[in-house]
Amino acid sequence: MQEIRMVDLQAQYKRLKPEIDEAMADVIEQTAFINGTAVKTFQGNLEKYLKVKHVIPCANGTDALQVALMALGLKEGDEIITSTFTFIATVEVIALLKLKPVLVDVDLNTFMLIPEQVEEAITEKTKAIIPVHLFGQGADMNRLMEIAHKHHLKVIEDTAQAIGSNYQYNKQVQKLGTIGDIGCTSFFPSKNLGCFGDGGACFTNDDDLAAQMRMIVNHGSEKKYHHKVIGVNSRLDTLQASVLNVKLRELDDFNDRRRKAADFYDGAFKDHNAIQIPTRTQGCVHTFHQYTLRVKDGKRDELQAYLKEKKIPSMVYYPVALHLQEAFGHFMKKTHNLPNAEQLCKEVLSLPMHTELSIEQLNYITDAILAFFE
Ligand SMILES: *Cc1c(COP(=O)(O)O)cnc(C)c1O
């Protein structure tokens, strides 16, 4: 049996090697490393795939979130409501821009923002909500958009873990990241659509926000050496775009492969009383950036150690809720107690999840986990 990895980028590369190598060789041949044609092509391809009017490529997912917030023209102290159970980047950029992160708890079963708590956290300073589509599944966009419209708030979707997920928004199926005012994603190598380094993008159907974001990622300039606003330097590398052009064609297949592995795990664990399989919400097609179990009775760390002995990698996403992080504790605003996120930090365990898992590997993993509880 092949060594089991948390994410197997090597096996995926081997499968796509001829196309990827050719695409990268083209860029090197042309030496068009910055803003080469592959970037523009990728922008168009992703716009078509997402059915969104504008894609603004940038250097990474964290920048995408920062640029999106910068485009909203907020002022110091404005409040942004988001989840306490996410990767640090979501909240980091809020703080960096001297805005105030307001952290809200998540549902124990879906890991998503609790809409009622979002609404209760709104004050006259609140300007935006950032729903995080954690692990490949959608936050409750129907409820959250309703709340945002009612209170005139902007919505930035953190789609770093959910690119390609279909979501039933009102009567229409849309890609996650295209429902709110701006969607942000990351092409970090292990994400569902990953390049060979860092990369990211913002998407929007709003022409003005698109123009603003295009300017911000380019030093605040539309015309070279004429700077209208304070911007940043955040570009998607041409080499990375060339890899993404190949991989975007495979994205639906990648996500199908992840779902098949998730179905296998579900089948093995669904009636187990010590582990809870991930909940799939109605109206969203989960793309399983992570397959995350909840391990009950305080057994999580013991199970993880046992799996390590069996050479099965696993990860805890996330061990510490953001409202308890040393860097943030003193200046973020917490309007509720956030017990669900704290409980999840003690219970969650993510299993190997990628596009190359074999039935043999999946059997080995599930057998080991079931044996642990016997
Ligand atoms: C990966 C990730 C980001 C940041 O993306 P980078 O490309 O690593 O900067 C932001 N939010 C979430 C939820 C992520 O998983």
The ligand as an SDF file (V2000), in Angstrom:
LIG
                    3D

 15 15  0  0  0  0  0  0  0  0999 V2000
   -6.2750   28.9040    3.6730 C   0  0  0  0  0  0  0  0  0  0  0  0
   -7.2550   29.8200    4.2510 C   0  0  0  0  0  0  0  0  0  0  0  0
   -7.1080   31.2160    4.1680 C   0  0  0  0  0  0  0  0  0  0  0  0
   -5.8490   31.8940    3.7000 C   0  0  0  0  0  0  0  0  0  0  0  0
   -5.3310   31.5060    2.4880 O   0  0  0  0  0  0  0  0  0  0  0  0
   -3.7620   31.6720    2.1840 P   0  0  0  0  0  0  0  0  0  0  0  0
   -3.6940   31.4850    0.7160 O   0  0  0  0  0  0  0  0  0  0  0  0
   -3.0390   30.6290    2.9500 O   0  0  0  0  0  0  0  0  0  0  0  0
   -3.3630   33.0530    2.5850 O   0  0  0  0  0  0  0  0  0  0  0  0
   -8.1360   32.0140    4.6430 C   0  0  0  0  0  0  0  0  0  0  0  0
   -9.2400   31.4770    5.1890 N   0  0  0  0  0  0  0  0  0  0  0  0
   -9.4090   30.1510    5.3170 C   0  0  0  0  0  0  0  0  0  0  0  0
  -10.6630   29.6340    5.9260 C   0  0  0  0  0  0  0  0  0  0  0  0
   -8.4190   29.2860    4.8710 C   0  0  0  0  0  0  0  0  0  0  0  0
   -8.5840   27.9660    5.0140 O   0  0  0  0  0  0  0  0  0  0  0  0
  1  2  1  0
  2  3  1  0
  2 14  2  0
  3  4  1  0
  3 10  2  0
  4  5  1  0
  5  6  1  0
  6  7  2  0
  6  8  1  0
  6  9  1  0
 10 11  1  0
 11 12  2  0
 12 13  1  0
 12 14  1  0
 14 15  1  0
M  END
$$$$
